[in-house]
Amino acid sequence: MADVVQYKLERMVNELDDLERRGLFSRREIAEIVKQRRKFEYRLKRPSPLKQDYIAYIDYEKSVDALRVLRKKAVMRELKKKSEKGKDSKMKQSYSDFSGVSRIVEIYRLATNRFKGDIELWFQYLEFCRQRRNGHMKKVLAQVIRFHPKVPGVWIYAASWEFDHNLNAAAARALMQSGLRSCPHSEALWVEYLRMELTYLNKLSARRAALGEDVGTLVPDRSNPEDKQWRDENKELFMSIDGESEDYKELDVQNDELKQKMDIFREQGLNILQTVYKCAVDALPSSFSLRTQFLEILEATDLANSENMQNEILADMKNEFSKEPAYWDWLAKFEAAGRKSTQDVTLEITPDQLVNAVQVFDEALKIIPSSTMFDLYIKFMMDTIGKNGHNKSSSIDPVTHVLTIFDKAQSMGCVSEDLACQHVSFLLQLERLDDARNLAEKLCNGELSEAVNLWVLRLSIEIKRIKTPSKGDLSYVFDLLQNPLRKVSVSQAENLWLMGLKYFLNHKHYFDKLVDISLTSLIRDGGRDDGFSLSSAIVNFVLQKDGIQSARDMYKRFFALPRPGLALYRNCIEIELNLASSAGGKKVNLVEVRKIYEAALSTYNQDVSLWQDYHSMESKMGTSETAAAVHWRARKILKNNANLLI
């Protein structure tokens, strides 16, 4: 190992001498560079070098090379100042100008040979070669394609380099077609292949236009159509110069010929899109996003009969995805954006576009009458209200229409808990408190009697309505609250429990009733409440209001349940330890803490972390004998996991 490292360092002598001779690095800096390189070389010669070792070496060499470039520029500026009239101010390239890049390439080569499956490392290698233009790009691309032929990004990267940097469209096309044969189910490959073909065709058209052989490109004309119409209607205002009318006629004839040539390019582009689209759909028949991306490309290019092609793609999408809510949501937004796939969220929706979108959603509800479809419909209308506001100039009032959609969902039996909460919340936004209250009551007493979020909404309405509660009001709210609490599991009704405990904290009669209900519910759920620890929440509320003694009485009631949750034990231990540290009464509270630990271990004696916490507590607050006793018991009970206690 040492001989190999020494040999590599000796091969750096010419480079280091050149750096010192040119004044780019001092002898002391060169000694530090040698020291760092020796350290990195020894790391790479280990039996199992890590990827991070290679990356760290590469980063160091990049920083050294970047410093060399900066210092070379500074030296060149100094030479320019000293030379007369700028003569003899250039530094000729020497060995040190190339050795840094060569070394980095060699480290990348070693790294990729060892970690052939690391695609991220390969792309870092490719990016370095592309930026430095050192002539290794083709070789590296061939290697990465050989090792990762099933990664679409590799083929796209290779074709992009051939097309954009090497200006070789034929090689780029061959790479993309090879990639499609290897990865026929890649959406990105199909889309990028189409983009490349249309871009190449557009470049040919632009070249002919620059030579005067054509009149435009495949990029659509974005000029204002109103200006064109005005110029056509007012041709008489643009008078021709005398004697040039015949020349203009000849020019018109030439322009007609050029337009015909342009139409050939537009037709060729359409043929390419149709061919690629057919092959892509055959390979990915169930891909919705593939078709939307093809539509975006179609809109961005000026092709012959593009409208017919657009209608063909839309009809194909309807046949394949008419049973999917996401398709109808996309189609409605497509209509709302003026039949454009690229939708600008900042633009207002015109009345006609809104009508078209509503018609799409209404048609969707006939095919897919589901709560998901209603949810998408309502979300779209809410977004419309956010953009356009309460626009009454349209034939469709968005606010009124949203209320109509909610009513339609109820009549069709498609009301989910989320839809119901949205309906009630929307009525509250409109300040229709009585309507919101009546609706919440109707739904909670009907098919959504176990919808926790809806009950939370209903109770919050009732609590806000009652400013200063009387005995009758408290009884009414408690009766409402206990209805879902007795039906729904503790883990699902977390928000309801917290709301009720907080509201009735200062009303002992009802708070005690809630505690009794909680005991019954925990027994029904098997005693455990580790997800949401209801027992811990109640103990904390009691501690906050009545103090530590009442809290102890409360958690002992929960300890009597069958298999109480571990979260309760941990919470009680934390309460006792905090009280002990604040009051300084270690001996009194330590007894309580040990009782809780023993109670927890009687149920959870295989929990390693519990034993660790118990041992740590005894080590800090107890004696060496008690700590040793806990450690011995833990090793005896845990057996195979005893080493985790160390």
Phi, psi and omega in degrees: 000312182297322180295319181294317180296316180297321178297317180294322179292324179294331178289348179270000187298315182299318179296314182293322176298320180295320179296322179287319182297324181275357177078022181275329178222145177278168180297323180293320178293322179295322177297322178292322177298316179298319180298315180292319180295322177298319179297316181292321180296320177296324177297318182289340181268005175293161179302323181224078179293149181269159176299324182295332177296316178294316182297318180297320178296316180297315180298320179295315180295325177295319180293321177296316181293321178296321177294322178299318180296316180298316181290328177295320177296320179296318178296321179295323177294320178296319178296325180292323178293322183283329184287158180272122177056029174080007180280151178055037182260356182267143174263126179290147178290141182226190186300322184291342179287339183248338187293326180297313179295319179298322180293318180297318178298320180294320178295318176300320180297316179296320182294316181288332174293325181277323181244067184295332183274358182274097184291329178297319178295320178298318180292326174297319178299314180297317180297321178296316179296322180293319182289321184273344178051056185264006177086004181263000191298311183298319180296316180293320178299318178298321180292314183292326176292324179293322183273335184227061181287346182262009178259110183301325182299331179293314179295319180296317180297315182296315180294321179298319179295317179297321185282315187271321186259320180270349178055041181240089183294324181295317179294320178297318179296317179297320179295316180295320179292323175295320177297321179293329175289325180280325183232069184291345183258021179263116177297316184301321180295315180297316182294315181291328176296316178296317178301318182296315181296316180290326177295318178296317178296321179293323177296320177298317180295318179295324179295317179294324178294321179293330178275359180081013181263000183210171185245000181179189181236183179277359176283127184296148179284118182263011181291161185290122180294335179293323177296318178298317181297320180294319179295322179292322181284341183238046180296330183293342179285341180259093185279140179275155178283142182301137175087000183247007182295321180294322179296321179295325178296319178296322178295322178298320179296318179295320179297322177298319178295320179294322178296323177296321176295322178296321178299329178296317178295319180295322177292321178297319177298319178295320179297320178298313181298317180297318182294312181294320180298316180298315180293321181293319180292324176296323180282326183231071185292337184256015182267115178279318183295331178300316182292322179294323178292324176295323177296320178298319178295319180298320179291332184276354181236154180259094182247159178291137178054038182295329180294320177296320178295321177299315179296325178295316179294319180296319178295322178296319178296321180294321179294324186273327191236024182291346179263006182250125181300327182298327179294314182293324176297317178296317182296321178296317178292328176297316177292322181293335179270012181080038181058051176230138179284325179276100187265130177267113185288345183273342183279145176286154179267127180287159180304318180295319178296322179295319179298317179297319180295319179296321178297322178297314180294321178296321176295322180296321181294334176288329182269319182234080178281083184227163178294328178296318179294319177296322180297316178295321179299312182293321179298319177298316180293324176296319177296323178296319177297322179294327180278309188265343186075197180274078187272106181271354179289338180282158177290343178242117175277115186303319183294311179298323182292325178297317178298323178295321179296317179299316179296322180294322178297321178293317182293332180268000179070033182246028182273119173260174179298320181294316178298318179298317179295321177296320180297312180296317180296324179293320176295324177293323176297326178279003179063032175257073188297315182296318178296319179297318181295315181295321179294315179299319179296318181297315183289321180292331179272357183248234188287344181250042184290344179246019178277104188296314183297325178292321176296320177300318179295317180296315181294322178296325176295315181294320181293320178292328181290328181268106183283303177242101187289136173266179178299319179296321179295317179298318179296320180295314180295320180294319178298321177296317185292318186289340180300304178287330183297328180281343183261320189266147179295158184297319183296329180277333186261032183303309183297323179295316180297314181295321177297314181294316180297320180291320183290322184260016183299322182265011177239091191303320184300312183283329178296319178295324177296320178296323177297318179297319178296322180296320178297317179296319181292320180294321176297320178297323181272006178094007175089332185275139177217053184285329179296295170243115185275091178297318181298320177296319179298317180295317179299319179294320177296317180294319178299318180296324186266314191247352177100182190290323183295317177294324178295321178296317178299323182290312184289337175291329175295320179287329178297335181285349179289157176290119177052067176295159185289150179294331179298326178296313179300314181296321179296318180294321177298317180297320178299313182294319180293321178296320179294321181294317182290327181282324182268343180078005181269069186297318187293316182294311184286333180296328176296315180295319181297317179296323178298319181292317178300316181295321178295319179294318182289338176294337179254321186242056185283352178260007179275111185295318183297327179294316176297320179298316180295319180297314180295319179297319179297316180294324180294325183274318189250338181264210179248170179295328179293315180293321178296318179294324179295318178296317180297318179296317178297319181296316180296324181290321184276318185284327178056265186296333181263012184295331181293342178289345180284343184286000000 
